[in-house]
Amino acid sequence: MATLRPDIALLPVNGRRADLSANGVPGNFDLAEAIAIARAVGCGDMVAHHHGLFEFNSVAPAAIDAARLTDGLCMHRAREGFVLESAAASAMHAR
């Protein structure tokens, strides 16, 4: 992914649990893993999503909001009405 130089990473952050996996509920990244991946590929922005999708498998929105100050990465929490326009996207529209 890093060779593609993405500006924004949209990553699921509701994590995974063995008991849910055993019952057919697949998991995905937890918040720390998603942040590490976004950093590793060089994204400037990350939008955390899938939180709150299912009450039994979620991460607290406050935890995502607290991660906004993550060094070298602008963290955002997907929510209704959320709009993100990156600097790269703004430059493309200006052409």
CNS distance restraints for C-alpha pairs under 8 A (distance, minus, plus):
assign (resid   1 and name CA) (resid   5 and name CA) 6.91 0.50 0.50
assign (resid   1 and name CA) (resid   6 and name CA) 7.46 0.50 0.50
assign (resid   1 and name CA) (resid  41 and name CA) 5.81 0.50 0.50
assign (resid   2 and name CA) (resid   6 and name CA) 7.14 0.50 0.50
assign (resid   2 and name CA) (resid  40 and name CA) 7.13 0.50 0.50
assign (resid   2 and name CA) (resid  41 and name CA) 4.05 0.50 0.50
assign (resid   2 and name CA) (resid  42 and name CA) 6.26 0.50 0.50
assign (resid   3 and name CA) (resid  41 and name CA) 7.82 0.50 0.50
assign (resid   5 and name CA) (resid  41 and name CA) 6.88 0.50 0.50
assign (resid   5 and name CA) (resid  42 and name CA) 6.57 0.50 0.50
assign (resid   5 and name CA) (resid  43 and name CA) 7.24 0.50 0.50
assign (resid   6 and name CA) (resid  41 and name CA) 7.23 0.50 0.50
assign (resid   6 and name CA) (resid  42 and name CA) 7.05 0.50 0.50
assign (resid   6 and name CA) (resid  43 and name CA) 5.68 0.50 0.50
assign (resid   7 and name CA) (resid  42 and name CA) 7.57 0.50 0.50
assign (resid   7 and name CA) (resid  43 and name CA) 4.80 0.50 0.50
assign (resid   7 and name CA) (resid  44 and name CA) 5.65 0.50 0.50
assign (resid   7 and name CA) (resid  45 and name CA) 6.38 0.50 0.50
assign (resid   7 and name CA) (resid  86 and name CA) 7.26 0.50 0.50
assign (resid   7 and name CA) (resid  88 and name CA) 7.04 0.50 0.50
assign (resid   8 and name CA) (resid  43 and name CA) 5.45 0.50 0.50
assign (resid   8 and name CA) (resid  44 and name CA) 6.35 0.50 0.50
assign (resid   8 and name CA) (resid  45 and name CA) 4.77 0.50 0.50
assign (resid   8 and name CA) (resid  46 and name CA) 5.51 0.50 0.50
assign (resid   8 and name CA) (resid  47 and name CA) 7.40 0.50 0.50
assign (resid   8 and name CA) (resid  86 and name CA) 7.55 0.50 0.50
assign (resid   9 and name CA) (resid  38 and name CA) 6.01 0.50 0.50
assign (resid   9 and name CA) (resid  43 and name CA) 6.39 0.50 0.50
assign (resid   9 and name CA) (resid  45 and name CA) 6.42 0.50 0.50
assign (resid   9 and name CA) (resid  46 and name CA) 4.68 0.50 0.50
assign (resid   9 and name CA) (resid  47 and name CA) 6.18 0.50 0.50
assign (resid  10 and name CA) (resid  46 and name CA) 5.83 0.50 0.50
assign (resid  10 and name CA) (resid  47 and name CA) 4.71 0.50 0.50
assign (resid  10 and name CA) (resid  48 and name CA) 6.07 0.50 0.50
assign (resid  10 and name CA) (resid  49 and name CA) 6.94 0.50 0.50
assign (resid  11 and name CA) (resid  29 and name CA) 7.62 0.50 0.50
assign (resid  11 and name CA) (resid  34 and name CA) 6.13 0.50 0.50
assign (resid  11 and name CA) (resid  46 and name CA) 7.23 0.50 0.50
assign (resid  11 and name CA) (resid  47 and name CA) 6.32 0.50 0.50
assign (resid  11 and name CA) (resid  48 and name CA) 5.29 0.50 0.50
assign (resid  11 and name CA) (resid  49 and name CA) 6.02 0.50 0.50
assign (resid  12 and name CA) (resid  28 and name CA) 6.46 0.50 0.50
assign (resid  12 and name CA) (resid  29 and name CA) 6.06 0.50 0.50
assign (resid  12 and name CA) (resid  30 and name CA) 7.63 0.50 0.50
assign (resid  12 and name CA) (resid  34 and name CA) 7.35 0.50 0.50
assign (resid  12 and name CA) (resid  48 and name CA) 5.83 0.50 0.50
assign (resid  12 and name CA) (resid  49 and name CA) 4.76 0.50 0.50
assign (resid  12 and name CA) (resid  50 and name CA) 5.10 0.50 0.50
assign (resid  12 and name CA) (resid  51 and name CA) 7.33 0.50 0.50
assign (resid  13 and name CA) (resid  28 and name CA) 6.71 0.50 0.50
assign (resid  13 and name CA) (resid  29 and name CA) 5.05 0.50 0.50
assign (resid  13 and name CA) (resid  30 and name CA) 4.60 0.50 0.50
assign (resid  13 and name CA) (resid  31 and name CA) 4.97 0.50 0.50
assign (resid  13 and name CA) (resid  34 and name CA) 6.55 0.50 0.50
assign (resid  13 and name CA) (resid  48 and name CA) 6.03 0.50 0.50
assign (resid  13 and name CA) (resid  49 and name CA) 6.07 0.50 0.50
assign (resid  13 and name CA) (resid  50 and name CA) 6.14 0.50 0.50
assign (resid  13 and name CA) (resid  51 and name CA) 6.20 0.50 0.50
assign (resid  13 and name CA) (resid  58 and name CA) 7.96 0.50 0.50
assign (resid  13 and name CA) (resid  59 and name CA) 7.11 0.50 0.50
assign (resid  14 and name CA) (resid  27 and name CA) 7.32 0.50 0.50
assign (resid  14 and name CA) (resid  28 and name CA) 6.63 0.50 0.50
assign (resid  14 and name CA) (resid  29 and name CA) 6.59 0.50 0.50
assign (resid  14 and name CA) (resid  30 and name CA) 5.71 0.50 0.50
assign (resid  14 and name CA) (resid  31 and name CA) 7.40 0.50 0.50
assign (resid  14 and name CA) (resid  49 and name CA) 7.83 0.50 0.50
assign (resid  14 and name CA) (resid  50 and name CA) 5.90 0.50 0.50
assign (resid  14 and name CA) (resid  51 and name CA) 5.19 0.50 0.50
assign (resid  14 and name CA) (resid  52 and name CA) 7.82 0.50 0.50
assign (resid  14 and name CA) (resid  57 and name CA) 6.27 0.50 0.50
assign (resid  14 and name CA) (resid  58 and name CA) 4.74 0.50 0.50
assign (resid  14 and name CA) (resid  59 and name CA) 5.41 0.50 0.50
assign (resid  15 and name CA) (resid  27 and name CA) 5.56 0.50 0.50
assign (resid  15 and name CA) (resid  28 and name CA) 4.94 0.50 0.50
assign (resid  15 and name CA) (resid  29 and name CA) 4.74 0.50 0.50
assign (resid  15 and name CA) (resid  30 and name CA) 3.97 0.50 0.50
assign (resid  15 and name CA) (resid  31 and name CA) 7.33 0.50 0.50
assign (resid  15 and name CA) (resid  57 and name CA) 7.63 0.50 0.50
assign (resid  15 and name CA) (resid  58 and name CA) 7.40 0.50 0.50
assign (resid  15 and name CA) (resid  59 and name CA) 7.75 0.50 0.50
assign (resid  16 and name CA) (resid  20 and name CA) 7.30 0.50 0.50
assign (resid  16 and name CA) (resid  21 and name CA) 7.31 0.50 0.50
assign (resid  16 and name CA) (resid  26 and name CA) 6.98 0.50 0.50
assign (resid  16 and name CA) (resid  27 and name CA) 4.00 0.50 0.50
assign (resid  16 and name CA) (resid  28 and name CA) 5.73 0.50 0.50
assign (resid  16 and name CA) (resid  29 and name CA) 7.16 0.50 0.50
assign (resid  16 and name CA) (resid  30 and name CA) 7.24 0.50 0.50
assign (resid  16 and name CA) (resid  57 and name CA) 7.71 0.50 0.50
assign (resid  17 and name CA) (resid  21 and name CA) 6.21 0.50 0.50
assign (resid  17 and name CA) (resid  27 and name CA) 6.92 0.50 0.50
assign (resid  18 and name CA) (resid  22 and name CA) 6.07 0.50 0.50
assign (resid  19 and name CA) (resid  23 and name CA) 6.55 0.50 0.50
assign (resid  20 and name CA) (resid  24 and name CA) 6.48 0.50 0.50
assign (resid  20 and name CA) (resid  25 and name CA) 5.09 0.50 0.50
assign (resid  20 and name CA) (resid  26 and name CA) 7.13 0.50 0.50
assign (resid  20 and name CA) (resid  27 and name CA) 7.93 0.50 0.50
assign (resid  21 and name CA) (resid  25 and name CA) 4.88 0.50 0.50
assign (resid  21 and name CA) (resid  26 and name CA) 5.32 0.50 0.50
assign (resid  21 and name CA) (resid  27 and name CA) 6.90 0.50 0.50
assign (resid  29 and name CA) (resid  33 and name CA) 5.61 0.50 0.50
assign (resid  29 and name CA) (resid  34 and name CA) 5.70 0.50 0.50
assign (resid  30 and name CA) (resid  34 and name CA) 6.22 0.50 0.50
assign (resid  31 and name CA) (resid  35 and name CA) 6.22 0.50 0.50
assign (resid  31 and name CA) (resid  48 and name CA) 7.78 0.50 0.50
assign (resid  31 and name CA) (resid  64 and name CA) 7.32 0.50 0.50
assign (resid  32 and name CA) (resid  36 and name CA) 6.22 0.50 0.50
assign (resid  33 and name CA) (resid  37 and name CA) 6.20 0.50 0.50
assign (resid  34 and name CA) (resid  38 and name CA) 6.18 0.50 0.50
assign (resid  34 and name CA) (resid  48 and name CA) 7.91 0.50 0.50
assign (resid  35 and name CA) (resid  39 and name CA) 6.18 0.50 0.50
assign (resid  35 and name CA) (resid  46 and name CA) 7.58 0.50 0.50
assign (resid  36 and name CA) (resid  40 and name CA) 6.02 0.50 0.50
assign (resid  37 and name CA) (resid  41 and name CA) 6.33 0.50 0.50
assign (resid  38 and name CA) (resid  42 and name CA) 6.31 0.50 0.50
assign (resid  38 and name CA) (resid  43 and name CA) 5.42 0.50 0.50
assign (resid  38 and name CA) (resid  44 and name CA) 7.99 0.50 0.50
assign (resid  38 and name CA) (resid  45 and name CA) 7.88 0.50 0.50
assign (resid  38 and name CA) (resid  46 and name CA) 6.53 0.50 0.50
assign (resid  38 and name CA) (resid  73 and name CA) 7.90 0.50 0.50
assign (resid  39 and name CA) (resid  43 and name CA) 5.96 0.50 0.50
assign (resid  39 and name CA) (resid  44 and name CA) 7.87 0.50 0.50
assign (resid  39 and name CA) (resid  72 and name CA) 7.63 0.50 0.50
assign (resid  39 and name CA) (resid  73 and name CA) 6.98 0.50 0.50
assign (resid  43 and name CA) (resid  73 and name CA) 7.09 0.50 0.50
assign (resid  44 and name CA) (resid  72 and name CA) 6.96 0.50 0.50
assign (resid  44 and name CA) (resid  73 and name CA) 5.12 0.50 0.50
assign (resid  44 and name CA) (resid  74 and name CA) 6.08 0.50 0.50
assign (resid  45 and name CA) (resid  73 and name CA) 5.66 0.50 0.50
assign (resid  45 and name CA) (resid  74 and name CA) 4.65 0.50 0.50
assign (resid  45 and name CA) (resid  75 and name CA) 5.99 0.50 0.50
assign (resid  45 and name CA) (resid  76 and name CA) 7.47 0.50 0.50
assign (resid  45 and name CA) (resid  86 and name CA) 7.58 0.50 0.50
assign (resid  46 and name CA) (resid  73 and name CA) 6.99 0.50 0.50
assign (resid  46 and name CA) (resid  74 and name CA) 6.22 0.50 0.50
assign (resid  46 and name CA) (resid  75 and name CA) 5.02 0.50 0.50
assign (resid  46 and name CA) (resid  76 and name CA) 6.02 0.50 0.50
assign (resid  47 and name CA) (resid  75 and name CA) 6.11 0.50 0.50
assign (resid  47 and name CA) (resid  76 and name CA) 4.66 0.50 0.50
assign (resid  47 and name CA) (resid  77 and name CA) 5.56 0.50 0.50
assign (resid  47 and name CA) (resid  78 and name CA) 6.07 0.50 0.50
assign (resid  48 and name CA) (resid  64 and name CA) 7.32 0.50 0.50
assign (resid  48 and name CA) (resid  75 and name CA) 7.39 0.50 0.50
assign (resid  48 and name CA) (resid  76 and name CA) 6.17 0.50 0.50
assign (resid  48 and name CA) (resid  77 and name CA) 5.02 0.50 0.50
assign (resid  48 and name CA) (resid  78 and name CA) 5.91 0.50 0.50
assign (resid  49 and name CA) (resid  77 and name CA) 6.51 0.50 0.50
assign (resid  49 and name CA) (resid  78 and name CA) 5.28 0.50 0.50
assign (resid  50 and name CA) (resid  58 and name CA) 7.62 0.50 0.50
assign (resid  51 and name CA) (resid  57 and name CA) 8.00 0.50 0.50
assign (resid  51 and name CA) (resid  58 and name CA) 5.02 0.50 0.50
assign (resid  51 and name CA) (resid  59 and name CA) 5.44 0.50 0.50
assign (resid  51 and name CA) (resid  60 and name CA) 7.24 0.50 0.50
assign (resid  51 and name CA) (resid  61 and name CA) 7.16 0.50 0.50
assign (resid  52 and name CA) (resid  57 and name CA) 7.51 0.50 0.50
assign (resid  52 and name CA) (resid  58 and name CA) 5.16 0.50 0.50
assign (resid  52 and name CA) (resid  59 and name CA) 6.87 0.50 0.50
assign (resid  52 and name CA) (resid  60 and name CA) 7.67 0.50 0.50
assign (resid  52 and name CA) (resid  61 and name CA) 7.97 0.50 0.50
assign (resid  53 and name CA) (resid  57 and name CA) 7.64 0.50 0.50
assign (resid  53 and name CA) (resid  58 and name CA) 6.88 0.50 0.50
assign (resid  54 and name CA) (resid  58 and name CA) 6.29 0.50 0.50
assign (resid  59 and name CA) (resid  63 and name CA) 7.10 0.50 0.50
assign (resid  59 and name CA) (resid  64 and name CA) 7.82 0.50 0.50
assign (resid  60 and name CA) (resid  64 and name CA) 6.96 0.50 0.50
assign (resid  61 and name CA) (resid  65 and name CA) 6.20 0.50 0.50
assign (resid  61 and name CA) (resid  77 and name CA) 7.46 0.50 0.50
assign (resid  62 and name CA) (resid  66 and name CA) 6.00 0.50 0.50
assign (resid  63 and name CA) (resid  67 and name CA) 6.48 0.50 0.50
assign (resid  64 and name CA) (resid  68 and name CA) 6.93 0.50 0.50
assign (resid  64 and name CA) (resid  75 and name CA) 7.75 0.50 0.50
assign (resid  64 and name CA) (resid  76 and name CA) 7.64 0.50 0.50
assign (resid  64 and name CA) (resid  77 and name CA) 6.42 0.50 0.50
assign (resid  65 and name CA) (resid  75 and name CA) 7.70 0.50 0.50
assign (resid  65 and name CA) (resid  76 and name CA) 7.33 0.50 0.50
assign (resid  65 and name CA) (resid  77 and name CA) 6.84 0.50 0.50
assign (resid  67 and name CA) (resid  75 and name CA) 6.58 0.50 0.50
assign (resid  68 and name CA) (resid  73 and name CA) 7.89 0.50 0.50
assign (resid  68 and name CA) (resid  74 and name CA) 6.12 0.50 0.50
assign (resid  68 and name CA) (resid  75 and name CA) 4.52 0.50 0.50
assign (resid  68 and name CA) (resid  76 and name CA) 6.65 0.50 0.50
assign (resid  69 and name CA) (resid  73 and name CA) 7.76 0.50 0.50
assign (resid  69 and name CA) (resid  74 and name CA) 7.19 0.50 0.50
assign (resid  69 and name CA) (resid  75 and name CA) 7.34 0.50 0.50
assign (resid  70 and name CA) (resid  74 and name CA) 7.00 0.50 0.50
assign (resid  70 and name CA) (resid  75 and name CA) 7.16 0.50 0.50
assign (resid  78 and name CA) (resid  82 and name CA) 6.20 0.50 0.50
assign (resid  85 and name CA) (resid  89 and name CA) 6.16 0.50 0.50
assign (resid  85 and name CA) (resid  90 and name CA) 6.64 0.50 0.50
assign (resid  86 and name CA) (resid  90 and name CA) 6.27 0.50 0.50
assign (resid  87 and name CA) (resid  91 and name CA) 6.24 0.50 0.50
assign (resid  88 and name CA) (resid  92 and name CA) 6.35 0.50 0.50
assign (resid  89 and name CA) (resid  93 and name CA) 6.35 0.50 0.50
assign (resid  90 and name CA) (resid  94 and name CA) 6.32 0.50 0.50
assign (resid  91 and name CA) (resid  95 and name CA) 6.70 0.50 0.50
